[in-house]
Amino acid sequence: MSPTSPLRSICIKHLKSLSETLNGVRMAVISSTDGFPIAMLDIDLATGRKAAAMSAALDGLCKTIVAEFSLGTLEGTVLEYKEGLALCRQVRSEKLNLVLLVIVDDHVTYGHALWRIKSVAHDVSLSIERL
Amino acid sequence: MKILFIGPMGAGKTTAITVVSDVPAVTTEALNNDLNMKAKATTTVAMDFGEINLGDGETIALYGIPGQKRFSFMWPILVEGAIGAILLLDGSADDSQEQLIIYLDAFFELAKRGMLVIGVGRLPDAPVKALEPYHDILRQRGLALPVLTADVRIRQSVLFLVESLIASAEVSQLLARDHL
């Protein structure tokens, strides 16, 4: 994807907004559902590529679990690690679906992180619709 | 018993598992954005799963890997506990022999133990001759592994690959017992 593509610009804008309004963001990546990075925050390209592939795999696996057990629609996945959280959130729109992965440290409260990341995913969806 | 289906994107791993499984296969398909790599609508991003019932309560669990290199972090996770693997290759692809080398290296432990069966699909009319380059690669590496033609859309064809792998496993077990 071109560094100047409108989709990438939108995603970067929203990732920056996330880091400005949520303490403790260690890194964030928005990727395609088949594992290509669209935009990344506070992470080098090689790690971003890896994170994009891993979040797409995690998203794909979680979607399948939700579908297999008739749990409705997957919204997101939360991984708890000793010093924080990794949150993987679906970014759904009519035009395309993406995956948002955000890793936060323990400076953030669980509920606040969930709420902010949900809001950002929603905002990215709206921006994509307007593209 | 657990068997892994490995191979590059578009080789037919998901189709093979879906065709041969006695239960509805579990797949993790996502929209494929990499149409230059392979012109197909969807691609596996985490794993496929299916089962073959052997009739006496025994089952063979079938796991498929995501074929793209960027998902290679899934490979060691999925290979855990597998008795062996079926390597599927697209014989019509220009890089199918390169892909054989890539997967022999990535799953070297299985190849070394003889627990790998290679199924080549989409071959021209003279498949036996077309398999020679694959045998040559194996010979160069000192490996003697079954290389078979395969049509992953046909259940019997996939079952034949599975049976070949199980036969290899049984031979390995017998040899190991003889060494004791």
HADDOCK unambig.tbl for C-alpha pairs under 7 A between the chains (distance, minus, plus):
assign (segid A and resid 33 and name CA) (segid B and resid 30 and name CA) 5.83 0.50 0.50
assign (segid A and resid 33 and name CA) (segid B and resid 31 and name CA) 6.73 0.50 0.50
assign (segid A and resid 34 and name CA) (segid B and resid 30 and name CA) 5.54 0.50 0.50
assign (segid A and resid 34 and name CA) (segid B and resid 31 and name CA) 6.32 0.50 0.50
assign (segid A and resid 34 and name CA) (segid B and resid 32 and name CA) 6.12 0.50 0.50
assign (segid A and resid 34 and name CA) (segid B and resid 33 and name CA) 6.91 0.50 0.50
assign (segid A and resid 34 and name CA) (segid B and resid 45 and name CA) 6.16 0.50 0.50
assign (segid A and resid 50 and name CA) (segid B and resid 70 and name CA) 6.88 0.50 0.50
assign (segid A and resid 53 and name CA) (segid B and resid 70 and name CA) 6.06 0.50 0.50
assign (segid A and resid 53 and name CA) (segid B and resid 71 and name CA) 6.03 0.50 0.50
assign (segid A and resid 56 and name CA) (segid B and resid 45 and name CA) 6.54 0.50 0.50
assign (segid A and resid 57 and name CA) (segid B and resid 45 and name CA) 4.86 0.50 0.50
assign (segid A and resid 57 and name CA) (segid B and resid 46 and name CA) 4.55 0.50 0.50
assign (segid A and resid 60 and name CA) (segid B and resid 28 and name CA) 5.17 0.50 0.50
assign (segid A and resid 60 and name CA) (segid B and resid 29 and name CA) 6.85 0.50 0.50
assign (segid A and resid 60 and name CA) (segid B and resid 30 and name CA) 7.00 0.50 0.50
assign (segid A and resid 60 and name CA) (segid B and resid 45 and name CA) 6.15 0.50 0.50
assign (segid A and resid 60 and name CA) (segid B and resid 46 and name CA) 6.31 0.50 0.50
assign (segid A and resid 61 and name CA) (segid B and resid 28 and name CA) 5.90 0.50 0.50
assign (segid A and resid 61 and name CA) (segid B and resid 46 and name CA) 5.98 0.50 0.50
assign (segid A and resid 64 and name CA) (segid B and resid 27 and name CA) 6.98 0.50 0.50
assign (segid A and resid 64 and name CA) (segid B and resid 28 and name CA) 6.02 0.50 0.50
